[in-house]
Amino acid sequence: MNSKPLAYDAYQELAHHYAAMIDRKPHNAYYDRPAMLKHWPDLKGLQCLDAGCGPGEYTGLLLERGAKVIAVDVSDKMIEIARARHGQRAEFRIMDLAAEHLDFESAKFHFINAALCFDYIQDWDSLLRECHRILKPKGLIQISCGHPAFDAEYYKTNHYFSIEQVQCTWKGFGKIVVMPSYRRSLAEIMSPFIRQRFHITKVVEPLPTDDFRKADPIRYKTLMHRPSFLLIQAQRL
Ligand SMILES: C[S@@+](CC[C@H](N)C(=O)[O-])C[C@H]1O[C@@H](n2cnc3c(N)ncnc32)[C@H](O)[C@@H]1O
């Protein structure tokens, strides 16, 4: 690693707290995951990459669906937790998705799942160029990320069209952590897929589930009229 990835320190600090709460934290368990799962293709027997796997919640779900999984994350603590959880059922590697080259052979994967990790990568063209290379022809990538309308307002930006480094304080994981990320416009989310020869197959603005309403009725009400995440699925041309 040449320089430290943007959110490395924050996720190293947060890893155990994140892992302890991920199965019931409403924005993950009752908002992001149900939306992502709803749009996954049939994965039985397919070679999948869980990019930015964190503590391996999605890795387990990919395995449950019969996929062969390689899971990567820049945080060694996250990888340690995910490996302890799933052992040899999946392969785990420490990997920086912001690197110019992802250490995989070309055309290895049928499917890349990248939940809530693209927000920490500045150059999506570079990452998607590599995703294109390591996907098989017609392979799919599915990501979730911050919704550009929500983020523009949340971070009170005066530079909507720029890719901006922003930060906020996370208090919801039982430990207060300053979390840096990159905020970008709608065009800066969609265009790298198009430029890197992907056909966008789905654009989803998720709705919270009923379990979200039971867990956090106030945020549920807000999410019902103002999405905070965006999901994109795209096929490698
Ligand atoms: C919000 S968590 C999502 C974890 C998991 N995908 C999930 O949804 O449960 C973001 C993850 O992205 C990882 N991450 C951040 N920057 C990264 C980078 N440059 N390369 C690889 N992983 C990164 C973090 O370490 C963290 O585990």
The ligand as a Tripos MOL2 file, in Angstrom:
@<TRIPOS>MOLECULE
LIG
   27    29     1     0     0
SMALL
NO_CHARGES

@<TRIPOS>ATOM
      1 C1        -19.8310    0.3030    5.4320 C.3       1 LIG1
      2 S1        -18.6680   -1.0180    5.4730 S.3       1 LIG1
      3 C2        -19.5470   -2.2330    4.5190 C.3       1 LIG1
      4 C3        -19.1400   -3.6320    4.8370 C.3       1 LIG1
      5 C4        -19.9730   -4.7060    4.1270 C.3       1 LIG1
      6 N1        -19.9220   -4.5700    2.6900 N.3       1 LIG1
      7 C5        -21.4030   -4.6160    4.6050 C.2       1 LIG1
      8 O1        -22.2170   -3.9890    3.9290 O.co2     1 LIG1
      9 O2        -21.6820   -5.1520    5.6840 O.co2     1 LIG1
     10 C6        -17.4340   -0.4730    4.3370 C.3       1 LIG1
     11 C7        -16.2650   -1.4490    4.2080 C.3       1 LIG1
     12 O3        -15.4440   -0.9940    3.1370 O.3       1 LIG1
     13 C8        -14.1020   -1.2150    3.5140 C.3       1 LIG1
     14 N2        -13.2320   -0.3100    2.7420 N.ar      1 LIG1
     15 C9        -13.0980    1.0270    2.8550 C.ar      1 LIG1
     16 N3        -12.1700    1.4800    2.0000 N.ar      1 LIG1
     17 C10       -11.7140    0.3960    1.3120 C.ar      1 LIG1
     18 C11       -10.7270    0.2130    0.3090 C.ar      1 LIG1
     19 N4        -10.0330    1.2470   -0.1730 N.pl3     1 LIG1
     20 N5        -10.5100   -1.0430   -0.1530 N.ar      1 LIG1
     21 C12       -11.1950   -2.1120    0.3490 C.ar      1 LIG1
     22 N6        -12.1310   -1.9900    1.3080 N.ar      1 LIG1
     23 C13       -12.3880   -0.7530    1.7900 C.ar      1 LIG1
     24 C14       -14.0750   -0.9210    4.9990 C.3       1 LIG1
     25 O4        -12.9310   -1.4380    5.6340 O.3       1 LIG1
     26 C15       -15.3930   -1.5370    5.4480 C.3       1 LIG1
     27 O5        -15.2230   -2.8630    5.8450 O.3       1 LIG1
@<TRIPOS>BOND
     1     1     2 1
     2     2     3 1
     3     2    10 1
     4     3     4 1
     5     4     5 1
     6     5     6 1
     7     5     7 1
     8     7     8 2
     9     7     9 1
    10    10    11 1
    11    11    12 1
    12    11    26 1
    13    12    13 1
    14    13    14 1
    15    13    24 1
    16    14    15 ar
    17    14    23 ar
    18    15    16 ar
    19    16    17 ar
    20    17    18 ar
    21    17    23 ar
    22    18    19 1
    23    18    20 ar
    24    20    21 ar
    25    21    22 ar
    26    22    23 ar
    27    24    25 1
    28    24    26 1
    29    26    27 1
@<TRIPOS>SUBSTRUCTURE
     1 LIG1         1 GROUP 0 **** ****
